[in-house]
Amino acid sequence: MQYSRILLKLSGESLAGNGDHGISDSVLEEYAKQVTGILNKGCEVAIVIGGGNIFRGLSGSKSGFDRLKGDQMGMLATVINSLALENAFTRMGVKAKVFTSIRMEPVGELYNRDLVIEAMKNRTVCILSGGTGNPFFTTDTAAALRAVEIGADVLLKGTRVDGVYTSDPEKDSEAKKFDKISFEEVISRRLKIMDSTAFTMCRENNMPIVVFDMNKPDNLSKLIEGNAIGTLICN
């Protein structure tokens, strides 16, 4: 097994499945099944999930929302998604626990790095919600921060495409995929992988990122075992 502790970043939009918003039970079940598979291999798992299927703070501010209030609504959206994911694990008989970046008991336990690491060692999937707890930061930044804090081996960014390309493969049929690329080359090519704050945090703390297609059922398991899935970004 190549990775023994991971931080898995999922987009909120992915939970909507084929819809534009809301939460798909089938997607929740599929994601929980995949994560359970790597948990059974001995991998320790923490998850950060976005809230875009419910509300996006930045887009809300463009519609007239106060940015601070919009970002707070976005944080709450991530908590809703995290509770849904926790329930999916519970239905499968898997231990899972939601931690929140702001005090919100009894919805979830206030995030504490040491408690998260202890829970992961006890085969509990830790779902880290609420972003960083601060406005003006994305869940990508929260994922980068938490990955560094918990000492993850890698940050896995699950998307609907199978890696990083020279351009958007959904718009450019001639886009070329990278199997491996350096942080510096991503910057020089101005490839949009994560927001710049998240990306810089990973680069400066030597936290590798793997961008992969989470919707292909075997990908997560193959990644953990060391197969060349998606695109590896590292120093």
C-alpha positions in Angstrom: 0.0 0.0 0.0 1.6 3.3 -1.1 -0.5 5.6 1.0 -1.4 4.8 4.6 -3.1 8.1 5.6 -5.0 10.3 3.1 -7.0 13.4 2.9 -9.7 13.0 0.3 -11.2 16.2 -1.1 -14.6 15.9 -2.7 -16.7 18.6 -4.4 -20.1 19.3 -3.1 -21.4 19.4 -6.7 -20.5 15.7 -7.1 -23.0 14.8 -4.4 -25.8 16.1 -6.6 -25.2 13.3 -9.1 -27.0 14.1 -12.4 -28.9 17.0 -10.8 -27.9 20.6 -10.4 -28.3 20.7 -6.6 -29.2 18.6 -3.6 -27.8 15.2 -2.5 -28.0 12.0 -4.4 -28.4 8.9 -2.2 -26.8 6.7 -4.9 -23.7 8.9 -5.0 -23.4 9.0 -1.3 -23.6 5.2 -1.1 -21.0 4.8 -3.9 -18.5 7.2 -2.3 -19.0 5.5 1.1 -18.4 2.1 -0.5 -15.2 3.2 -2.1 -13.8 4.7 1.1 -14.8 1.7 3.1 -12.8 -0.4 0.6 -9.6 1.4 1.3 -10.4 1.6 5.1 -10.5 -2.2 5.0 -7.0 -2.2 3.4 -5.7 -0.4 6.5 -5.7 3.1 5.1 -6.5 6.0 7.5 -9.0 8.4 5.9 -10.0 12.0 6.5 -12.5 13.7 4.1 -13.2 17.4 3.3 -16.2 18.0 1.1 -17.4 21.2 -0.4 -20.9 22.7 -0.3 -21.5 23.9 -3.9 -24.5 21.6 -4.3 -26.3 23.7 -1.7 -24.7 27.1 -1.7 -21.5 28.8 -2.8 -20.4 31.8 -0.9 -18.5 33.5 -3.8 -21.3 33.1 -6.3 -23.8 34.2 -3.6 -21.8 37.5 -3.2 -22.2 38.2 -6.9 -25.9 38.0 -6.4 -25.9 40.6 -3.7 -25.1 38.5 -0.6 -22.7 40.0 1.9 -19.5 38.0 1.3 -19.0 37.3 5.0 -22.5 36.0 5.4 -22.3 34.1 2.1 -19.2 32.3 3.1 -20.7 31.4 6.5 -23.7 29.9 4.6 -21.2 28.0 2.4 -19.6 26.6 5.6 -22.9 25.4 6.9 -23.6 23.7 3.5 -20.4 21.7 3.9 -21.6 20.6 7.3 -24.9 19.4 5.8 -23.0 17.3 3.2 -20.7 15.9 5.9 -23.6 14.8 8.0 -25.1 13.1 5.0 -21.9 11.3 4.2 -21.5 10.3 7.9 -24.9 8.8 7.8 -24.0 6.8 4.6 -21.1 5.3 6.4 -23.2 4.5 9.5 -25.7 2.7 7.4 -22.9 0.5 6.1 -21.7 -0.3 9.6 -18.6 1.8 9.3 -17.4 4.2 12.1 -17.5 7.8 10.9 -17.3 11.1 12.7 -18.0 14.7 11.7 -15.6 17.4 13.0 -16.6 21.1 12.6 -14.3 24.0 12.2 -16.6 26.2 14.4 -18.3 25.1 17.6 -21.5 23.3 16.7 -22.1 20.6 19.2 -24.1 18.3 19.1 -24.0 18.4 15.3 -20.3 17.6 15.3 -17.2 17.7 17.5 -15.0 20.9 17.3 -12.0 20.1 15.1 -8.9 19.1 17.0 -6.0 17.6 15.1 -4.9 15.2 17.8 -8.5 13.9 18.3 -8.8 13.4 14.5 -5.5 11.5 14.3 -6.6 9.3 17.2 -9.9 8.6 15.6 -8.3 7.7 12.3 -6.0 5.2 14.0 -9.1 3.6 15.4 -10.5 3.0 11.9 -12.9 5.9 12.0 -13.5 7.9 8.9 -13.1 11.6 9.9 -15.2 14.1 8.0 -13.8 17.6 8.5 -16.5 20.2 7.8 -17.0 23.9 7.9 -14.0 24.8 5.8 -11.3 26.6 7.7 -13.9 28.3 9.8 -13.0 31.6 8.3 -14.5 33.6 5.4 -12.6 34.2 2.1 -11.1 30.7 2.2 -12.3 27.8 0.0 -12.7 24.2 0.9 -9.7 23.5 -1.3 -7.7 25.6 1.1 -9.3 23.8 4.0 -8.3 20.4 2.5 -4.7 21.6 2.0 -4.5 22.9 5.6 -6.0 19.8 7.1 -3.8 17.5 5.0 -0.7 19.2 6.3 -2.0 19.3 9.9 -2.8 15.6 10.1 0.3 14.5 8.4 -1.4 12.9 5.4 0.8 11.1 2.9 -1.2 12.7 0.0 -4.1 15.0 -0.8 -6.4 13.2 -3.2 -8.7 15.5 -5.2 -11.6 13.6 -6.5 -13.1 15.2 -9.6 -15.1 14.2 -12.7 -12.1 14.2 -14.9 -9.3 11.7 -14.8 -6.4 14.1 -14.2 -4.7 17.3 -15.1 -4.7 18.3 -18.8 -3.0 21.0 -20.8 -6.4 22.6 -21.2 -10.0 21.7 -20.3 -10.6 18.3 -21.8 -14.4 18.9 -21.8 -13.9 21.8 -24.1 -10.7 20.9 -26.0 -10.6 17.5 -27.7 -6.8 17.9 -28.2 -6.0 18.5 -24.6 -3.1 16.3 -23.3 -3.1 14.6 -20.0 -0.2 14.8 -17.5 0.7 11.6 -15.6 3.0 13.6 -13.4 3.7 17.3 -13.2 5.6 19.6 -10.8 4.1 22.4 -8.8 6.3 24.9 -10.7 5.1 23.7 -14.1 1.5 23.9 -13.0 2.1 27.5 -12.0 4.0 28.4 -15.2 1.3 26.9 -17.3 -1.4 28.6 -15.2 -3.3 25.4 -14.9 -6.3 25.7 -12.6 -6.1 22.8 -10.2 -7.0 24.5 -6.9 -7.1 28.0 -5.7 -3.7 29.6 -5.3 -3.8 29.6 -1.5 -4.4 25.9 -1.3 -1.9 25.1 -4.0 0.8 27.3 -2.4 0.2 25.6 1.0 0.7 22.1 -0.6 3.9 23.2 -2.5 5.5 24.9 0.5 4.7 21.9 2.8 5.7 19.3 0.3 2.2 17.8 0.2 1.7 15.8 -3.0 -1.6 16.1 -4.8 -3.3 13.5 -6.9 -6.1 14.7 -9.2 -8.3 11.7 -10.3 -11.8 10.7 -11.4 -13.7 9.7 -8.2 -16.7 8.5 -10.3 -14.8 5.5 -11.6 -15.4 2.9 -8.8 -12.0 1.2 -8.7 -9.9 4.3 -8.9 -9.6 5.1 -5.2 -8.5 1.6 -4.3 -6.0 1.4 -7.2 -4.5 4.7 -6.1 -3.9 3.5 -2.6 -2.2 0.4 -3.9 0.2 2.5 -5.9 -1.3 2.3 -9.4 -0.7 5.3 -11.7 -4.2 6.7 -11.6 -4.9 10.4 -12.4 -2.2 13.0 -12.2 0.5 13.3 -9.5 1.6 16.8 -8.6 4.7 17.1 -6.5 7.9 19.1 -6.0 
